[in-house]
Amino acid sequence: MTKYIVQMIDIYSGEILEDMDEEFDTYEEADEHSLECSSNFSAGAKVLELAGRPFCNPSDVGFIVTEK
């Protein structure tokens, strides 16, 4: 049975920055999780910005679904 994972990538180079920990049975579940990851990443970056700490710009990364 095919499994799917979500990966965070650099949108400019396509380099995989991180594999998210969960595996999903359907593409739809993984896609929903990728949207949640993107939202959480943006919220975390905003918190770091407000705290004056370095962060990776959310517009520089993307979350994609791939087969494992």
CNS distance restraints for C-alpha pairs under 8 A (distance, minus, plus):
assign (resid   1 and name CA) (resid  25 and name CA) 7.90 0.50 0.50
assign (resid   2 and name CA) (resid  25 and name CA) 6.80 0.50 0.50
assign (resid   2 and name CA) (resid  26 and name CA) 7.94 0.50 0.50
assign (resid   2 and name CA) (resid  67 and name CA) 6.83 0.50 0.50
assign (resid   2 and name CA) (resid  68 and name CA) 7.18 0.50 0.50
assign (resid   3 and name CA) (resid  23 and name CA) 6.24 0.50 0.50
assign (resid   3 and name CA) (resid  24 and name CA) 5.57 0.50 0.50
assign (resid   3 and name CA) (resid  25 and name CA) 5.09 0.50 0.50
assign (resid   3 and name CA) (resid  26 and name CA) 6.94 0.50 0.50
assign (resid   3 and name CA) (resid  67 and name CA) 5.85 0.50 0.50
assign (resid   3 and name CA) (resid  68 and name CA) 5.47 0.50 0.50
assign (resid   4 and name CA) (resid  23 and name CA) 5.62 0.50 0.50
assign (resid   4 and name CA) (resid  24 and name CA) 5.02 0.50 0.50
assign (resid   4 and name CA) (resid  25 and name CA) 6.39 0.50 0.50
assign (resid   4 and name CA) (resid  26 and name CA) 6.71 0.50 0.50
assign (resid   4 and name CA) (resid  27 and name CA) 6.27 0.50 0.50
assign (resid   4 and name CA) (resid  30 and name CA) 6.32 0.50 0.50
assign (resid   4 and name CA) (resid  65 and name CA) 6.55 0.50 0.50
assign (resid   4 and name CA) (resid  66 and name CA) 5.57 0.50 0.50
assign (resid   4 and name CA) (resid  67 and name CA) 4.46 0.50 0.50
assign (resid   4 and name CA) (resid  68 and name CA) 5.35 0.50 0.50
assign (resid   5 and name CA) (resid  19 and name CA) 7.35 0.50 0.50
assign (resid   5 and name CA) (resid  20 and name CA) 6.84 0.50 0.50
assign (resid   5 and name CA) (resid  21 and name CA) 7.85 0.50 0.50
assign (resid   5 and name CA) (resid  22 and name CA) 6.49 0.50 0.50
assign (resid   5 and name CA) (resid  23 and name CA) 5.09 0.50 0.50
assign (resid   5 and name CA) (resid  24 and name CA) 6.32 0.50 0.50
assign (resid   5 and name CA) (resid  30 and name CA) 6.33 0.50 0.50
assign (resid   5 and name CA) (resid  65 and name CA) 5.69 0.50 0.50
assign (resid   5 and name CA) (resid  66 and name CA) 5.54 0.50 0.50
assign (resid   5 and name CA) (resid  67 and name CA) 6.33 0.50 0.50
assign (resid   5 and name CA) (resid  68 and name CA) 6.26 0.50 0.50
assign (resid   6 and name CA) (resid  19 and name CA) 6.24 0.50 0.50
assign (resid   6 and name CA) (resid  20 and name CA) 5.50 0.50 0.50
assign (resid   6 and name CA) (resid  22 and name CA) 7.71 0.50 0.50
assign (resid   6 and name CA) (resid  23 and name CA) 7.95 0.50 0.50
assign (resid   6 and name CA) (resid  30 and name CA) 6.36 0.50 0.50
assign (resid   6 and name CA) (resid  31 and name CA) 7.72 0.50 0.50
assign (resid   6 and name CA) (resid  33 and name CA) 7.49 0.50 0.50
assign (resid   6 and name CA) (resid  34 and name CA) 6.01 0.50 0.50
assign (resid   6 and name CA) (resid  63 and name CA) 6.44 0.50 0.50
assign (resid   6 and name CA) (resid  64 and name CA) 5.53 0.50 0.50
assign (resid   6 and name CA) (resid  65 and name CA) 4.60 0.50 0.50
assign (resid   6 and name CA) (resid  66 and name CA) 6.37 0.50 0.50
assign (resid   7 and name CA) (resid  16 and name CA) 6.68 0.50 0.50
assign (resid   7 and name CA) (resid  17 and name CA) 7.46 0.50 0.50
assign (resid   7 and name CA) (resid  18 and name CA) 5.78 0.50 0.50
assign (resid   7 and name CA) (resid  19 and name CA) 4.50 0.50 0.50
assign (resid   7 and name CA) (resid  20 and name CA) 5.80 0.50 0.50
assign (resid   7 and name CA) (resid  63 and name CA) 5.51 0.50 0.50
assign (resid   7 and name CA) (resid  64 and name CA) 5.36 0.50 0.50
assign (resid   7 and name CA) (resid  65 and name CA) 6.40 0.50 0.50
assign (resid   7 and name CA) (resid  66 and name CA) 7.37 0.50 0.50
assign (resid   8 and name CA) (resid  16 and name CA) 6.04 0.50 0.50
assign (resid   8 and name CA) (resid  17 and name CA) 5.48 0.50 0.50
assign (resid   8 and name CA) (resid  18 and name CA) 5.17 0.50 0.50
assign (resid   8 and name CA) (resid  19 and name CA) 6.36 0.50 0.50
assign (resid   8 and name CA) (resid  20 and name CA) 7.46 0.50 0.50
assign (resid   8 and name CA) (resid  61 and name CA) 6.59 0.50 0.50
assign (resid   8 and name CA) (resid  62 and name CA) 5.63 0.50 0.50
assign (resid   8 and name CA) (resid  63 and name CA) 4.53 0.50 0.50
assign (resid   8 and name CA) (resid  64 and name CA) 6.56 0.50 0.50
assign (resid   9 and name CA) (resid  14 and name CA) 5.77 0.50 0.50
assign (resid   9 and name CA) (resid  15 and name CA) 5.49 0.50 0.50
assign (resid   9 and name CA) (resid  16 and name CA) 4.42 0.50 0.50
assign (resid   9 and name CA) (resid  17 and name CA) 5.16 0.50 0.50
assign (resid   9 and name CA) (resid  18 and name CA) 7.08 0.50 0.50
assign (resid   9 and name CA) (resid  61 and name CA) 5.49 0.50 0.50
assign (resid   9 and name CA) (resid  62 and name CA) 5.29 0.50 0.50
assign (resid   9 and name CA) (resid  63 and name CA) 6.20 0.50 0.50
assign (resid   9 and name CA) (resid  64 and name CA) 7.43 0.50 0.50
assign (resid  10 and name CA) (resid  14 and name CA) 5.18 0.50 0.50
assign (resid  10 and name CA) (resid  15 and name CA) 5.33 0.50 0.50
assign (resid  10 and name CA) (resid  16 and name CA) 6.55 0.50 0.50
assign (resid  10 and name CA) (resid  17 and name CA) 6.61 0.50 0.50
assign (resid  10 and name CA) (resid  60 and name CA) 6.07 0.50 0.50
assign (resid  10 and name CA) (resid  61 and name CA) 4.70 0.50 0.50
assign (resid  10 and name CA) (resid  62 and name CA) 6.50 0.50 0.50
assign (resid  11 and name CA) (resid  15 and name CA) 7.73 0.50 0.50
assign (resid  11 and name CA) (resid  60 and name CA) 5.73 0.50 0.50
assign (resid  11 and name CA) (resid  61 and name CA) 5.22 0.50 0.50
assign (resid  11 and name CA) (resid  62 and name CA) 5.90 0.50 0.50
assign (resid  12 and name CA) (resid  60 and name CA) 7.20 0.50 0.50
assign (resid  23 and name CA) (resid  30 and name CA) 7.71 0.50 0.50
assign (resid  24 and name CA) (resid  29 and name CA) 6.26 0.50 0.50
assign (resid  24 and name CA) (resid  30 and name CA) 5.68 0.50 0.50
assign (resid  25 and name CA) (resid  29 and name CA) 7.32 0.50 0.50
assign (resid  25 and name CA) (resid  30 and name CA) 7.99 0.50 0.50
assign (resid  26 and name CA) (resid  30 and name CA) 6.54 0.50 0.50
assign (resid  27 and name CA) (resid  31 and name CA) 5.99 0.50 0.50
assign (resid  27 and name CA) (resid  65 and name CA) 7.31 0.50 0.50
assign (resid  28 and name CA) (resid  32 and name CA) 6.16 0.50 0.50
assign (resid  29 and name CA) (resid  33 and name CA) 6.29 0.50 0.50
assign (resid  30 and name CA) (resid  34 and name CA) 6.17 0.50 0.50
assign (resid  30 and name CA) (resid  65 and name CA) 6.27 0.50 0.50
assign (resid  31 and name CA) (resid  35 and name CA) 6.50 0.50 0.50
assign (resid  31 and name CA) (resid  64 and name CA) 7.64 0.50 0.50
assign (resid  31 and name CA) (resid  65 and name CA) 6.20 0.50 0.50
assign (resid  32 and name CA) (resid  36 and name CA) 6.49 0.50 0.50
assign (resid  33 and name CA) (resid  37 and name CA) 6.13 0.50 0.50
assign (resid  34 and name CA) (resid  38 and name CA) 6.22 0.50 0.50
assign (resid  34 and name CA) (resid  63 and name CA) 5.54 0.50 0.50
assign (resid  34 and name CA) (resid  64 and name CA) 6.54 0.50 0.50
assign (resid  34 and name CA) (resid  65 and name CA) 7.09 0.50 0.50
assign (resid  35 and name CA) (resid  39 and name CA) 6.28 0.50 0.50
assign (resid  35 and name CA) (resid  63 and name CA) 7.55 0.50 0.50
assign (resid  36 and name CA) (resid  40 and name CA) 6.11 0.50 0.50
assign (resid  37 and name CA) (resid  41 and name CA) 5.96 0.50 0.50
assign (resid  37 and name CA) (resid  63 and name CA) 7.28 0.50 0.50
assign (resid  38 and name CA) (resid  42 and name CA) 6.23 0.50 0.50
assign (resid  38 and name CA) (resid  58 and name CA) 7.91 0.50 0.50
assign (resid  38 and name CA) (resid  62 and name CA) 7.20 0.50 0.50
assign (resid  38 and name CA) (resid  63 and name CA) 6.51 0.50 0.50
assign (resid  39 and name CA) (resid  43 and name CA) 6.26 0.50 0.50
assign (resid  40 and name CA) (resid  44 and name CA) 6.07 0.50 0.50
assign (resid  41 and name CA) (resid  45 and name CA) 6.16 0.50 0.50
assign (resid  41 and name CA) (resid  58 and name CA) 6.74 0.50 0.50
assign (resid  42 and name CA) (resid  46 and name CA) 6.28 0.50 0.50
assign (resid  42 and name CA) (resid  58 and name CA) 5.53 0.50 0.50
assign (resid  43 and name CA) (resid  47 and name CA) 6.40 0.50 0.50
assign (resid  44 and name CA) (resid  48 and name CA) 6.30 0.50 0.50
assign (resid  45 and name CA) (resid  49 and name CA) 6.07 0.50 0.50
assign (resid  45 and name CA) (resid  55 and name CA) 5.88 0.50 0.50
assign (resid  45 and name CA) (resid  56 and name CA) 6.94 0.50 0.50
assign (resid  45 and name CA) (resid  57 and name CA) 7.02 0.50 0.50
assign (resid  45 and name CA) (resid  58 and name CA) 6.94 0.50 0.50
assign (resid  46 and name CA) (resid  50 and name CA) 6.19 0.50 0.50
assign (resid  47 and name CA) (resid  51 and name CA) 6.21 0.50 0.50
assign (resid  48 and name CA) (resid  52 and name CA) 6.19 0.50 0.50
assign (resid  48 and name CA) (resid  53 and name CA) 5.11 0.50 0.50
assign (resid  48 and name CA) (resid  54 and name CA) 6.68 0.50 0.50
assign (resid  48 and name CA) (resid  55 and name CA) 6.33 0.50 0.50
assign (resid  49 and name CA) (resid  53 and name CA) 5.85 0.50 0.50
assign (resid  49 and name CA) (resid  54 and name CA) 6.97 0.50 0.50
assign (resid  49 and name CA) (resid  55 and name CA) 6.97 0.50 0.50
assign (resid  56 and name CA) (resid  60 and name CA) 7.34 0.50 0.50
assign (resid  57 and name CA) (resid  61 and name CA) 7.41 0.50 0.50
assign (resid  58 and name CA) (resid  62 and name CA) 7.88 0.50 0.50
